[in-house]
Amino acid sequence: MNLRLGILSVAAVAALTSSAFAVSTLEKGTPVMLAFDEGFSSKHIHKGDTVKLHVIDDVEVRGRVVIPRGKEVIATISDVEKNGRFGKNAQLKLDINPVRSMGTTIFLQPRQKGDMVGGTRGTKAAGAAAAGALVLGPIGLGAGYFVVGKSVVVHKGDKLETQVSQDVHIGDGHH
């Protein structure tokens, strides 16, 4: 009987020890919705400038908040393509700085990894101008030259859909 009690005690201690150091995983691809804290335009922002955002909703793992709502996030403008002739729309590329939360670093990326923020009208207008050059000769190309694309304008409160870019192990905090 003492041997049986001893085995149960060891099993209980092992269970307590493992739960004290339980690790949760914030999985790659977990959505994190951000909102811009300031407005800006591709006309006035430059490569290297930073913009502030914040997390809109708590991000939870197994019922535990790992990134709290309101957490500040900083993004750096890594590329700016100004609007141009032939209806080319402006585009911005943001690099989102890692977020520190729960004693760990969490890397975020836009949901469309590597895509520039901007419209598609420019591509269609440029294609139309190229088609015009084939059909109408120089007259079609000249007309496309005067079609100017749109700037990217971000307003305070606009949303940016991001996701966790790699699995992150987060300790339970009971140790």
C-alpha positions in Angstrom: 0.0 0.0 0.0 2.9 2.4 0.8 4.4 1.7 -2.7 1.0 2.6 -4.3 0.8 5.8 -2.3 4.4 6.7 -3.3 3.7 6.2 -7.0 0.5 8.4 -6.7 2.6 11.1 -4.9 5.2 11.0 -7.6 2.6 11.2 -10.3 0.9 14.2 -8.6 4.2 16.0 -8.2 5.0 15.4 -11.9 1.6 16.8 -12.9 2.0 19.9 -10.8 5.5 20.5 -12.1 4.5 20.2 -15.7 1.5 22.5 -15.3 3.7 25.1 -13.5 5.8 25.4 -16.7 3.0 24.9 -19.3 3.8 26.6 -22.5 1.1 28.0 -24.9 1.8 28.6 -28.5 0.7 31.7 -30.4 0.5 30.1 -33.8 1.8 31.5 -37.1 -1.1 33.0 -39.0 -3.0 34.1 -36.0 -4.8 37.3 -37.1 -4.0 40.6 -35.3 -6.1 43.6 -36.3 -4.3 47.0 -36.0 -5.6 50.5 -36.4 -3.5 53.5 -37.4 -3.1 56.2 -34.6 -2.3 58.9 -37.1 -3.1 59.8 -40.7 -0.6 60.3 -43.5 -0.3 60.4 -47.3 2.1 58.9 -49.8 2.7 62.5 -50.9 4.3 63.5 -47.6 5.7 60.4 -46.1 9.2 59.1 -46.8 11.1 55.8 -46.6 12.4 55.4 -43.1 9.5 57.3 -41.4 7.6 55.6 -38.7 3.9 55.4 -38.0 2.1 54.4 -34.8 -0.7 51.8 -34.7 -2.4 49.9 -31.9 -4.0 46.4 -31.5 -7.8 46.6 -31.8 -8.8 43.4 -30.0 -7.2 41.2 -27.4 -5.3 38.3 -28.9 -5.8 35.2 -26.8 -4.3 31.7 -26.5 -6.3 29.2 -24.6 -8.4 31.9 -22.9 -5.3 34.0 -21.9 -4.6 37.4 -23.3 -1.1 37.4 -24.9 -1.4 40.7 -26.8 -3.7 43.2 -25.1 -6.1 45.5 -26.9 -4.5 48.9 -27.1 -0.9 47.6 -27.3 1.2 50.1 -29.3 2.8 48.9 -32.5 5.3 50.8 -34.6 5.7 50.3 -38.4 8.5 51.7 -40.5 7.9 52.9 -44.1 10.3 50.7 -46.1 9.2 51.8 -49.5 7.2 54.6 -51.1 6.2 54.6 -54.8 4.7 57.9 -55.6 1.7 58.1 -58.0 2.6 58.8 -61.6 1.6 59.0 -65.2 -0.4 56.4 -67.0 -2.7 56.1 -64.0 0.0 54.5 -61.8 -1.3 54.6 -58.2 1.0 55.3 -55.3 2.0 52.4 -53.0 3.5 52.1 -49.5 5.3 49.2 -48.0 5.3 48.9 -44.2 7.7 46.8 -42.0 6.0 46.2 -38.7 8.3 46.3 -35.7 8.2 43.2 -33.4 5.8 43.5 -30.5 7.0 42.8 -26.9 4.4 41.1 -24.8 4.4 38.4 -22.0 8.2 38.6 -21.9 8.6 37.5 -25.5 8.9 39.0 -29.0 6.1 38.6 -31.4 6.7 39.2 -35.1 3.7 40.5 -37.2 3.3 40.8 -41.0 0.6 42.2 -43.2 -1.9 39.5 -44.2 -0.7 39.8 -47.8 3.0 39.3 -47.1 5.2 41.5 -49.2 2.4 43.4 -50.9 2.5 47.1 -51.1 -0.4 49.1 -49.7 -2.2 50.8 -52.6 -4.7 50.4 -55.4 -4.8 48.5 -58.6 -6.2 51.1 -60.9 -2.7 52.1 -62.0 -2.0 48.6 -63.4 -5.2 48.7 -65.5 -4.6 52.2 -66.8 -1.0 51.4 -67.7 -2.3 48.3 -69.5 -4.9 50.3 -71.3 -2.2 52.9 -72.3 0.0 50.1 -73.6 -2.9 48.6 -75.6 -3.6 52.1 -76.9 -0.1 52.4 -78.2 -0.5 49.2 -80.1 -3.9 50.1 -81.6 -3.7 53.9 -81.9 0.0 54.4 -82.2 1.6 57.4 -80.4 -1.8 59.2 -79.9 -3.0 56.4 -77.5 0.3 56.5 -75.6 0.2 60.3 -75.3 -3.4 60.3 -73.9 -2.4 57.8 -71.2 0.5 60.1 -70.2 -2.0 62.6 -68.7 -3.9 60.0 -66.6 -2.3 60.4 -63.1 -2.9 57.8 -60.5 -4.1 58.3 -56.9 -2.0 58.8 -53.8 -2.3 56.5 -50.8 -4.1 58.3 -48.0 -4.3 56.6 -44.6 -6.7 58.2 -42.0 -6.5 57.9 -38.3 -8.5 54.8 -37.3 -8.0 53.0 -40.6 -7.4 49.3 -40.1 -4.5 47.0 -41.1 -5.0 43.3 -41.1 -1.8 41.5 -39.9 -0.9 38.1 -38.7 1.7 36.4 -36.5 4.6 35.5 -38.8 6.0 32.6 -36.8 5.0 30.4 -33.9 5.7 32.0 -30.5 6.0 29.9 -27.3 4.6 31.8 -24.3 5.2 30.6 -20.8 2.2 30.1 -18.5 3.6 32.5 -15.9 2.9 30.2 -12.8 6.5 29.3 -12.1 
